[in-house]
């Protein structure tokens, strides 16, 4: 049996998930304009630094808003229960009981939603892939 000659296919460069161009492409840029490969790499380094700063800022904002939300939620719950106590002592006990039960139901529902979100691995908006695409859409490879 005669073997067929080994004809390798021409090598295609796919971007995949790597944001940097293939070294051969960088070498081609450097051949056309001296120092352009270094400029391209510097551009990628600046972009990466910018992205890290942006994500760090988003984490700080998320942390602050979480703490603020918990504080304000506690303050609202405390004021609802305080209002129920004041109404119960100086007014109608039926209305106070209704406000107390309604406030307690809201607190229990908020706790259940929080527990469910944590069990699902809730993440800040910037870390969710669907939201991140709104800010940095990824190009689809044309095939």
Phi, psi and omega in degrees: 000132179272136179272144177284145177295145182280099179257098180290147177289151176299140184286127177255140180262117177253144181287318182058226179261358180279120182283343181275144175291161179298146181304326178295324178292317177299320179297323177295318177298317181295330178291320182287310180233118182299128177087001182289328178297320179294322178294322178295316179296321178296323178297317178295322178296318178296318180296318179295319178297317178298316180296319178295319178297317180297315180292324177296317178296318179297322177295318179297316180296317179298317180297315180297315182293328177294313180295317179297317178298320178293319179296313181293323176297318177296318179297318179294315179298317179297319180291324177295314180291324176296318178296321178297320179294315180296315178296322179294323181283322187246002184218222184275125181288330178294317178295319179297318179296320178297314179297319180297313181293318178298315178297318179295321178296319178297316180296317179296316179297319179297320178295320179294318178296318179298315180297318179295317180297319179292324179290335179272001179076049181301136179230160176299158185302320184294338183271350179281128183304322181295322180283324181297328180295334178293330182266323182225082181293138178268138180283137177275139177288128177279119181235000000 
